[in-house]
Amino acid sequence: MSMKNLSHILTFFVLTLLSGQISAENYKSAELGRANIQTTKISTLADSMGSFASAQFPEKIESKYFVFYSTISRSRLQSYAHFADLFLDLVDRDFINLKVVRKVNAVVLPTKAEFQRFLVQQLNVSTPSEYGMYLAEKNLFVTYDGSGLGTFSHEIMHFVVETMLPERPSWAIEGIPAFFEKFYGYEEDGKLQLKWGFQNPWRIQALGEGFPKLKMINVIYGSSDTSEKRLLSVFLYQHGKLKTFLELIKKGDKKGFRTYVEAAFDKPMYEISGDWQTYLSAIYAKRDQISKLPPSTYFKTAQEFAAFEMEKISIFQ
Protein backbone atom coordinates (compact mmCIF):
# COMPACT_ATOMS: atom_id res chain seq x y z
CA MET A 1 0.00 0.00 0.00
CA SER A 2 1.38 3.43 -0.95
CA MET A 3 1.80 6.19 1.61
CA LYS A 4 -0.72 8.27 -0.37
CA ASN A 5 -3.40 5.59 -0.09
CA LEU A 6 -2.64 5.09 3.58
CA SER A 7 -3.04 8.81 4.14
CA HIS A 8 -6.45 8.78 2.45
CA ILE A 9 -7.61 5.85 4.57
CA LEU A 10 -6.49 7.51 7.81
CA THR A 11 -8.19 10.77 6.84
CA PHE A 12 -11.46 8.94 6.14
CA PHE A 13 -11.18 7.08 9.44
CA VAL A 14 -10.70 10.27 11.47
CA LEU A 15 -13.53 12.13 9.73
CA THR A 16 -15.84 9.19 10.26
CA LEU A 17 -14.98 9.05 13.95
CA LEU A 18 -15.60 12.76 14.40
CA SER A 19 -18.93 12.60 12.62
CA GLY A 20 -20.21 10.04 15.13
CA GLN A 21 -20.92 7.48 12.41
CA ILE A 22 -18.21 4.96 13.27
CA SER A 23 -19.32 1.50 14.30
CA ALA A 24 -20.45 1.32 17.91
CA GLU A 25 -19.24 -2.26 17.99
CA ASN A 26 -15.67 -1.22 17.24
CA TYR A 27 -15.72 1.84 19.51
CA LYS A 28 -17.59 0.95 22.67
CA SER A 29 -15.38 3.33 24.63
CA ALA A 30 -17.16 6.27 23.01
CA GLU A 31 -20.21 5.45 25.13
CA LEU A 32 -18.32 5.62 28.40
CA GLY A 33 -17.73 8.90 30.17
CA ARG A 34 -15.54 7.67 33.01
CA ALA A 35 -12.66 9.96 32.09
CA ASN A 36 -14.79 12.92 33.17
CA ILE A 37 -15.23 11.70 36.75
CA GLN A 38 -13.48 13.85 39.32
CA THR A 39 -13.24 12.77 42.93
CA THR A 40 -12.72 15.20 45.80
CA LYS A 41 -12.22 15.19 49.54
CA ILE A 42 -13.56 18.73 49.88
CA SER A 43 -16.33 18.86 52.46
CA THR A 44 -16.94 22.55 53.27
CA LEU A 45 -17.21 25.77 51.32
CA ALA A 46 -14.12 27.08 53.10
CA ASP A 47 -12.20 24.04 51.81
CA SER A 48 -13.10 24.85 48.21
CA MET A 49 -12.95 28.67 48.33
CA GLY A 50 -11.05 29.64 51.45
CA SER A 51 -12.42 31.01 54.72
CA PHE A 52 -12.37 34.64 53.53
CA ALA A 53 -14.42 33.92 50.42
CA SER A 54 -16.92 31.72 52.22
CA ALA A 55 -17.42 34.36 54.93
CA GLN A 56 -19.16 36.65 52.42
CA PHE A 57 -22.38 34.65 52.85
CA PRO A 58 -24.17 35.56 56.09
CA GLU A 59 -26.90 32.97 55.67
CA LYS A 60 -26.04 29.30 56.09
CA ILE A 61 -28.53 26.42 56.26
CA GLU A 62 -27.43 22.82 56.73
CA SER A 63 -29.98 20.28 55.50
CA LYS A 64 -30.05 16.52 55.01
CA TYR A 65 -27.97 16.51 51.81
CA PHE A 66 -26.70 20.09 51.45
CA VAL A 67 -25.12 23.07 53.12
CA PHE A 68 -26.66 26.20 51.58
CA TYR A 69 -24.94 29.60 51.61
CA SER A 70 -26.41 32.89 50.44
CA THR A 71 -27.06 36.58 50.90
CA ILE A 72 -30.78 36.23 50.14
CA SER A 73 -33.33 36.08 52.96
CA ARG A 74 -33.14 33.09 55.26
CA SER A 75 -36.76 32.15 54.60
CA ARG A 76 -36.17 32.14 50.86
CA LEU A 77 -33.01 30.08 51.25
CA GLN A 78 -34.89 27.64 53.50
CA SER A 79 -37.43 27.03 50.73
CA TYR A 80 -34.64 26.01 48.36
CA ALA A 81 -33.04 23.73 50.97
CA HIS A 82 -36.42 22.13 51.66
CA PHE A 83 -37.05 21.42 47.97
CA ALA A 84 -33.51 20.11 47.38
CA ASP A 85 -33.80 17.56 50.19
CA LEU A 86 -37.26 16.43 49.09
CA PHE A 87 -35.99 16.09 45.54
CA LEU A 88 -33.07 13.82 46.45
CA ASP A 89 -35.35 11.75 48.66
CA LEU A 90 -37.58 11.27 45.60
CA VAL A 91 -34.63 10.27 43.39
CA ASP A 92 -33.60 7.74 46.02
CA ARG A 93 -37.15 6.40 46.28
CA ASP A 94 -38.21 6.32 42.62
CA PHE A 95 -35.08 6.16 40.47
CA ILE A 96 -31.78 5.09 42.02
CA ASN A 97 -30.63 4.14 45.49
CA LEU A 98 -28.36 6.89 46.79
CA LYS A 99 -25.32 6.54 49.00
CA VAL A 100 -24.39 10.11 49.84
CA VAL A 101 -21.07 10.17 51.69
CA ARG A 102 -20.78 13.95 51.99
CA LYS A 103 -23.09 16.93 51.87
CA VAL A 104 -23.00 19.17 48.81
CA ASN A 105 -22.19 22.85 49.24
CA ALA A 106 -24.71 25.08 47.48
CA VAL A 107 -24.36 28.81 46.87
CA VAL A 108 -27.44 30.81 45.84
CA LEU A 109 -26.65 34.30 44.56
CA PRO A 110 -29.31 37.05 44.47
CA THR A 111 -29.22 37.72 40.71
CA LYS A 112 -28.05 36.19 37.45
CA ALA A 113 -25.43 38.91 37.01
CA GLU A 114 -23.96 38.24 40.48
CA PHE A 115 -24.07 34.50 39.83
CA GLN A 116 -22.06 34.79 36.62
CA ARG A 117 -19.64 37.28 38.15
CA PHE A 118 -19.11 34.91 41.09
CA LEU A 119 -18.26 32.06 38.71
CA VAL A 120 -15.77 34.15 36.76
CA GLN A 121 -14.10 36.14 39.52
CA GLN A 122 -14.12 33.71 42.42
CA LEU A 123 -14.19 30.28 40.80
CA ASN A 124 -12.22 31.09 37.63
CA VAL A 125 -14.90 29.73 35.31
CA SER A 126 -14.11 31.11 31.85
CA THR A 127 -17.57 30.50 30.39
CA PRO A 128 -20.27 30.85 33.06
CA SER A 129 -23.55 29.06 32.49
CA GLU A 130 -26.91 30.74 32.15
CA TYR A 131 -28.70 29.20 35.12
CA GLY A 132 -26.59 26.99 37.37
CA MET A 133 -23.37 25.02 37.57
CA TYR A 134 -22.12 22.00 39.49
CA LEU A 135 -18.34 21.87 40.04
CA ALA A 136 -17.49 18.33 41.05
CA GLU A 137 -13.87 19.11 41.92
CA LYS A 138 -15.10 21.65 44.50
CA ASN A 139 -18.14 19.71 45.73
CA LEU A 140 -20.09 22.86 44.90
CA PHE A 141 -23.40 23.76 43.24
CA VAL A 142 -23.93 27.42 42.31
CA THR A 143 -27.08 29.13 41.05
CA TYR A 144 -29.15 32.25 41.65
CA ASP A 145 -32.50 33.14 43.17
CA GLY A 146 -35.14 32.92 40.46
CA SER A 147 -33.26 30.53 38.15
CA GLY A 148 -36.14 28.08 38.58
CA LEU A 149 -36.70 24.74 40.30
CA GLY A 150 -35.76 23.00 37.06
CA THR A 151 -32.27 24.46 37.38
CA PHE A 152 -31.99 23.15 40.94
CA SER A 153 -33.10 19.64 39.97
CA HIS A 154 -30.85 19.58 36.88
CA GLU A 155 -27.72 20.66 38.74
CA ILE A 156 -28.45 18.42 41.74
CA MET A 157 -28.60 15.47 39.35
CA HIS A 158 -25.10 16.27 38.14
CA PHE A 159 -23.96 15.43 41.65
CA VAL A 160 -25.90 12.14 41.50
CA VAL A 161 -24.52 11.21 38.07
CA GLU A 162 -20.93 12.01 39.05
CA THR A 163 -21.00 10.14 42.35
CA MET A 164 -23.49 7.31 41.81
CA LEU A 165 -23.01 6.37 38.13
CA PRO A 166 -19.30 5.98 37.29
CA GLU A 167 -20.13 3.79 34.26
CA ARG A 168 -22.54 6.27 32.71
CA PRO A 169 -22.30 6.82 28.94
CA SER A 170 -20.98 10.17 27.76
CA TRP A 171 -24.32 11.40 26.44
CA ALA A 172 -25.91 10.78 29.85
CA ILE A 173 -23.58 13.20 31.64
CA GLU A 174 -25.96 15.93 30.51
CA GLY A 175 -28.83 13.78 29.25
CA ILE A 176 -29.79 12.41 32.67
CA PRO A 177 -29.71 15.72 34.59
CA ALA A 178 -31.62 17.44 31.77
CA PHE A 179 -34.44 14.90 32.10
CA PHE A 180 -35.06 15.96 35.70
CA GLU A 181 -35.44 19.65 34.91
CA LYS A 182 -39.10 19.37 33.85
CA PHE A 183 -41.77 18.24 36.32
CA TYR A 184 -45.04 19.11 38.03
CA GLY A 185 -46.47 17.82 41.27
CA TYR A 186 -47.11 18.41 44.95
CA GLU A 187 -45.81 17.72 48.44
CA GLU A 188 -47.64 15.27 50.67
CA ASP A 189 -46.60 13.99 54.11
CA GLY A 190 -43.07 15.29 53.66
CA LYS A 191 -42.62 13.67 50.24
CA LEU A 192 -42.65 14.97 46.69
CA GLN A 193 -45.12 13.41 44.28
CA LEU A 194 -44.02 14.49 40.81
CA LYS A 195 -45.02 13.76 37.24
CA TRP A 196 -42.28 13.48 34.63
CA GLY A 197 -41.80 12.96 30.93
CA PHE A 198 -42.68 16.46 29.71
CA GLN A 199 -40.74 18.15 26.95
CA ASN A 200 -39.02 21.42 27.77
CA PRO A 201 -40.40 24.22 25.54
CA TRP A 202 -37.21 26.20 25.10
CA ARG A 203 -35.21 23.07 24.26
CA ILE A 204 -37.69 21.98 21.60
CA GLN A 205 -37.56 25.44 20.09
CA ALA A 206 -33.76 25.39 20.14
CA LEU A 207 -33.70 22.09 18.23
CA GLY A 208 -35.19 23.79 15.18
CA GLU A 209 -37.03 22.15 12.32
CA GLY A 210 -34.76 19.20 11.58
CA PHE A 211 -34.86 17.18 14.79
CA PRO A 212 -37.49 14.62 13.57
CA LYS A 213 -34.71 13.20 11.36
CA LEU A 214 -32.31 12.84 14.28
CA LYS A 215 -30.87 9.32 14.59
CA MET A 216 -30.62 7.75 18.02
CA ILE A 217 -27.14 6.42 17.36
CA ASN A 218 -25.95 9.96 16.65
CA VAL A 219 -27.28 11.16 19.99
CA ILE A 220 -25.50 8.33 21.80
CA TYR A 221 -22.16 8.67 20.01
CA GLY A 222 -21.91 12.03 18.31
CA SER A 223 -24.10 14.74 19.88
CA SER A 224 -22.80 17.72 21.82
CA ASP A 225 -26.31 19.17 22.21
CA THR A 226 -27.92 18.74 25.65
CA SER A 227 -31.38 19.27 24.14
CA GLU A 228 -30.84 16.29 21.82
CA LYS A 229 -29.63 14.20 24.73
CA ARG A 230 -32.68 15.13 26.76
CA LEU A 231 -34.88 13.77 23.97
CA LEU A 232 -33.32 10.36 24.55
CA SER A 233 -33.74 10.37 28.33
CA VAL A 234 -37.41 11.38 27.99
CA PHE A 235 -37.83 8.65 25.36
CA LEU A 236 -36.51 6.11 27.86
CA TYR A 237 -38.89 7.39 30.53
CA GLN A 238 -41.95 7.41 28.31
CA HIS A 239 -41.28 3.77 27.45
CA GLY A 240 -40.88 2.83 31.11
CA LYS A 241 -37.14 2.17 30.74
CA LEU A 242 -35.37 5.04 32.50
CA LYS A 243 -35.15 3.39 35.92
CA THR A 244 -33.91 0.17 34.33
CA PHE A 245 -31.37 2.22 32.35
CA LEU A 246 -30.05 3.83 35.55
CA GLU A 247 -29.90 0.52 37.40
CA LEU A 248 -27.95 -1.10 34.57
CA ILE A 249 -25.46 1.76 34.53
CA LYS A 250 -25.00 1.49 38.28
CA LYS A 251 -24.24 -2.22 37.89
CA GLY A 252 -22.12 -1.67 34.77
CA ASP A 253 -24.20 -4.27 32.96
CA LYS A 254 -25.00 -3.91 29.24
CA LYS A 255 -26.43 -7.44 29.12
CA GLY A 256 -24.29 -8.24 26.09
CA PHE A 257 -25.46 -5.22 24.07
CA ARG A 258 -23.26 -2.42 22.81
CA THR A 259 -25.13 0.33 24.70
CA TYR A 260 -27.10 0.75 27.92
CA VAL A 261 -30.06 2.00 25.89
CA GLU A 262 -30.28 -1.33 24.06
CA ALA A 263 -29.82 -3.18 27.35
CA ALA A 264 -32.68 -1.23 28.95
CA PHE A 265 -35.02 -2.14 26.07
CA ASP A 266 -33.50 -5.63 25.77
CA LYS A 267 -33.41 -5.02 22.01
CA PRO A 268 -30.76 -4.09 19.45
CA MET A 269 -30.72 -0.53 18.16
CA TYR A 270 -32.43 -1.29 14.85
CA GLU A 271 -35.49 -2.67 16.67
CA ILE A 272 -35.84 0.51 18.75
CA SER A 273 -35.25 3.02 15.95
CA GLY A 274 -38.80 2.91 14.59
CA ASP A 275 -40.30 3.87 17.96
CA TRP A 276 -37.68 6.59 18.28
CA GLN A 277 -38.62 8.19 14.94
CA THR A 278 -42.35 7.96 15.80
CA TYR A 279 -41.61 9.68 19.12
CA LEU A 280 -39.75 12.54 17.41
CA SER A 281 -42.51 13.01 14.85
CA ALA A 282 -45.12 13.23 17.63
CA ILE A 283 -43.09 15.92 19.42
CA TYR A 284 -42.78 17.90 16.20
CA ALA A 285 -46.52 17.69 15.62
CA LYS A 286 -47.23 19.03 19.14
CA ARG A 287 -44.45 21.62 19.29
CA ASP A 288 -46.90 24.56 19.41
CA GLN A 289 -48.72 23.01 22.37
CA ILE A 290 -45.40 22.16 24.05
CA SER A 291 -44.37 25.82 23.80
CA LYS A 292 -47.19 26.68 26.21
CA LEU A 293 -46.02 24.40 29.03
CA PRO A 294 -45.39 26.40 32.24
CA PRO A 295 -42.13 26.27 34.23
CA SER A 296 -41.52 23.33 36.54
CA THR A 297 -43.33 23.70 39.84
CA TYR A 298 -44.86 21.84 42.76
CA PHE A 299 -47.71 22.67 45.08
CA LYS A 300 -48.28 22.32 48.80
CA THR A 301 -51.38 20.18 48.38
CA ALA A 302 -52.72 17.56 45.99
CA GLN A 303 -55.85 19.67 45.53
CA GLU A 304 -53.89 22.67 44.29
CA PHE A 305 -51.98 20.47 41.89
CA ALA A 306 -55.15 18.83 40.58
CA ALA A 307 -56.58 22.24 39.64
CA PHE A 308 -53.30 23.23 37.96
CA GLU A 309 -53.07 19.92 36.13
CA MET A 310 -56.57 20.20 34.73
CA GLU A 311 -55.98 23.72 33.46
CA LYS A 312 -52.36 23.63 32.31
CA ILE A 313 -51.01 20.16 31.54
CA SER A 314 -53.86 17.65 31.15
CA ILE A 315 -53.42 17.61 27.37
CA PHE A 316 -49.92 16.17 27.81
CA GLN A 317 -50.88 13.22 30.05
C-alpha positions in Angstrom: 0.0 0.0 0.0 1.4 3.4 -1.0 1.8 6.2 1.6 -0.7 8.3 -0.4 -3.4 5.6 -0.1 -2.6 5.1 3.6 -3.0 8.8 4.1 -6.4 8.8 2.4 -7.6 5.8 4.6 -6.5 7.5 7.8 -8.2 10.8 6.8 -11.5 8.9 6.1 -11.2 7.1 9.4 -10.7 10.3 11.5 -13.5 12.1 9.7 -15.8 9.2 10.3 -15.0 9.0 13.9 -15.6 12.8 14.4 -18.9 12.6 12.6 -20.2 10.0 15.1 -20.9 7.5 12.4 -18.2 5.0 13.3 -19.3 1.5 14.3 -20.5 1.3 17.9 -19.2 -2.3 18.0 -15.7 -1.2 17.2 -15.7 1.8 19.5 -17.6 0.9 22.7 -15.4 3.3 24.6 -17.2 6.3 23.0 -20.2 5.5 25.1 -18.3 5.6 28.4 -17.7 8.9 30.2 -15.5 7.7 33.0 -12.7 10.0 32.1 -14.8 12.9 33.2 -15.2 11.7 36.8 -13.5 13.8 39.3 -13.2 12.8 42.9 -12.7 15.2 45.8 -12.2 15.2 49.5 -13.6 18.7 49.9 -16.3 18.9 52.5 -16.9 22.5 53.3 -17.2 25.8 51.3 -14.1 27.1 53.1 -12.2 24.0 51.8 -13.1 24.8 48.2 -13.0 28.7 48.3 -11.0 29.6 51.5 -12.4 31.0 54.7 -12.4 34.6 53.5 -14.4 33.9 50.4 -16.9 31.7 52.2 -17.4 34.4 54.9 -19.2 36.6 52.4 -22.4 34.6 52.9 -24.2 35.6 56.1 -26.9 33.0 55.7 -26.0 29.3 56.1 -28.5 26.4 56.3 -27.4 22.8 56.7 -30.0 20.3 55.5 -30.0 16.5 55.0 -28.0 16.5 51.8 -26.7 20.1 51.4 -25.1 23.1 53.1 -26.7 26.2 51.6 -24.9 29.6 51.6 -26.4 32.9 50.4 -27.1 36.6 50.9 -30.8 36.2 50.1 -33.3 36.1 53.0 -33.1 33.1 55.3 -36.8 32.1 54.6 -36.2 32.1 50.9 -33.0 30.1 51.2 -34.9 27.6 53.5 -37.4 27.0 50.7 -34.6 26.0 48.4 -33.0 23.7 51.0 -36.4 22.1 51.7 -37.0 21.4 48.0 -33.5 20.1 47.4 -33.8 17.6 50.2 -37.3 16.4 49.1 -36.0 16.1 45.5 -33.1 13.8 46.4 -35.3 11.7 48.7 -37.6 11.3 45.6 -34.6 10.3 43.4 -33.6 7.7 46.0 -37.2 6.4 46.3 -38.2 6.3 42.6 -35.1 6.2 40.5 -31.8 5.1 42.0 -30.6 4.1 45.5 -28.4 6.9 46.8 -25.3 6.5 49.0 -24.4 10.1 49.8 -21.1 10.2 51.7 -20.8 13.9 52.0 -23.1 16.9 51.9 -23.0 19.2 48.8 -22.2 22.8 49.2 -24.7 25.1 47.5 -24.4 28.8 46.9 -27.4 30.8 45.8 -26.6 34.3 44.6 -29.3 37.1 44.5 -29.2 37.7 40.7 -28.1 36.2 37.4 -25.4 38.9 37.0 -24.0 38.2 40.5 -24.1 34.5 39.8 -22.1 34.8 36.6 -19.6 37.3 38.1 -19.1 34.9 41.1 -18.3 32.1 38.7 -15.8 34.1 36.8 -14.1 36.1 39.5 -14.1 33.7 42.4 -14.2 30.3 40.8 -12.2 31.1 37.6 -14.9 29.7 35.3 -14.1 31.1 31.9 -17.6 30.5 30.4 -20.3 30.9 33.1 -23.6 29.1 32.5 -26.9 30.7 32.1 -28.7 29.2 35.1 -26.6 27.0 37.4 -23.4 25.0 37.6 -22.1 22.0 39.5 -18.3 21.9 40.0 -17.5 18.3 41.0 -13.9 19.1 41.9 -15.1 21.7 44.5 -18.1 19.7 45.7 -20.1 22.9 44.9 -23.4 23.8 43.2 -23.9 27.4 42.3 -27.1 29.1 41.0 -29.2 32.2 41.7 -32.5 33.1 43.2 -35.1 32.9 40.5 -33.3 30.5 38.2 -36.1 28.1 38.6 -36.7 24.7 40.3 -35.8 23.0 37.1 -32.3 24.5 37.4 -32.0 23.1 40.9 -33.1 19.6 40.0 -30.8 19.6 36.9 -27.7 20.7 38.7 -28.4 18.4 41.7 -28.6 15.5 39.4 -25.1 16.3 38.1 -24.0 15.4 41.7 -25.9 12.1 41.5 -24.5 11.2 38.1 -20.9 12.0 39.1 -21.0 10.1 42.3 -23.5 7.3 41.8 -23.0 6.4 38.1 -19.3 6.0 37.3 -20.1 3.8 34.3 -22.5 6.3 32.7 -22.3 6.8 28.9 -21.0 10.2 27.8 -24.3 11.4 26.4 -25.9 10.8 29.9 -23.6 13.2 31.6 -26.0 15.9 30.5 -28.8 13.8 29.3 -29.8 12.4 32.7 -29.7 15.7 34.6 -31.6 17.4 31.8 -34.4 14.9 32.1 -35.1 16.0 35.7 -35.4 19.6 34.9 -39.1 19.4 33.8 -41.8 18.2 36.3 -45.0 19.1 38.0 -46.5 17.8 41.3 -47.1 18.4 45.0 -45.8 17.7 48.4 -47.6 15.3 50.7 -46.6 14.0 54.1 -43.1 15.3 53.7 -42.6 13.7 50.2 -42.7 15.0 46.7 -45.1 13.4 44.3 -44.0 14.5 40.8 -45.0 13.8 37.2 -42.3 13.5 34.6 -41.8 13.0 30.9 -42.7 16.5 29.7 -40.7 18.1 26.9 -39.0 21.4 27.8 -40.4 24.2 25.5 -37.2 26.2 25.1 -35.2 23.1 24.3 -37.7 22.0 21.6 -37.6 25.4 20.1 -33.8 25.4 20.1 -33.7 22.1 18.2 -35.2 23.8 15.2 -37.0 22.1 12.3 -34.8 19.2 11.6 -34.9 17.2 14.8 -37.5 14.6 13.6 -34.7 13.2 11.4 -32.3 12.8 14.3 -30.9 9.3 14.6 -30.6 7.7 18.0 -27.1 6.4 17.4 -25.9 10.0 16.6 -27.3 11.2 20.0 -25.5 8.3 21.8 -22.2 8.7 20.0 -21.9 12.0 18.3 -24.1 14.7 19.9 -22.8 17.7 21.8 -26.3 19.2 22.2 -27.9 18.7 25.6 -31.4 19.3 24.1 -30.8 16.3 21.8 -29.6 14.2 24.7 -32.7 15.1 26.8 -34.9 13.8 24.0 -33.3 10.4 24.6 -33.7 10.4 28.3 -37.4 11.4 28.0 -37.8 8.7 25.4 -36.5 6.1 27.9 -38.9 7.4 30.5 -41.9 7.4 28.3 -41.3 3.8 27.5 -40.9 2.8 31.1 -37.1 2.2 30.7 -35.4 5.0 32.5 -35.2 3.4 35.9 -33.9 0.2 34.3 -31.4 2.2 32.3 -30.0 3.8 35.5 -29.9 0.5 37.4 -28.0 -1.1 34.6 -25.5 1.8 34.5 -25.0 1.5 38.3 -24.2 -2.2 37.9 -22.1 -1.7 34.8 -24.2 -4.3 33.0 -25.0 -3.9 29.2 -26.4 -7.4 29.1 -24.3 -8.2 26.1 -25.5 -5.2 24.1 -23.3 -2.4 22.8 -25.1 0.3 24.7 -27.1 0.7 27.9 -30.1 2.0 25.9 -30.3 -1.3 24.1 -29.8 -3.2 27.4 -32.7 -1.2 28.9 -35.0 -2.1 26.1 -33.5 -5.6 25.8 -33.4 -5.0 22.0 -30.8 -4.1 19.4 -30.7 -0.5 18.2 -32.4 -1.3 14.8 -35.5 -2.7 16.7 -35.8 0.5 18.7 -35.3 3.0 16.0 -38.8 2.9 14.6 -40.3 3.9 18.0 -37.7 6.6 18.3 -38.6 8.2 14.9 -42.3 8.0 15.8 -41.6 9.7 19.1 -39.8 12.5 17.4 -42.5 13.0 14.9 -45.1 13.2 17.6 -43.1 15.9 19.4 -42.8 17.9 16.2 -46.5 17.7 15.6 -47.2 19.0 19.1 -44.5 21.6 19.3 -46.9 24.6 19.4 -48.7 23.0 22.4 -45.4 22.2 24.0 -44.4 25.8 23.8 -47.2 26.7 26.2 -46.0 24.4 29.0 -45.4 26.4 32.2 -42.1 26.3 34.2 -41.5 23.3 36.5 -43.3 23.7 39.8 -44.9 21.8 42.8 -47.7 22.7 45.1 -48.3 22.3 48.8 -51.4 20.2 48.4 -52.7 17.6 46.0 -55.9 19.7 45.5 -53.9 22.7 44.3 -52.0 20.5 41.9 -55.2 18.8 40.6 -56.6 22.2 39.6 -53.3 23.2 38.0 -53.1 19.9 36.1 -56.6 20.2 34.7 -56.0 23.7 33.5 -52.4 23.6 32.3 -51.0 20.2 31.5 -53.9 17.6 31.1 -53.4 17.6 27.4 -49.9 16.2 27.8 -50.9 13.2 30.0 
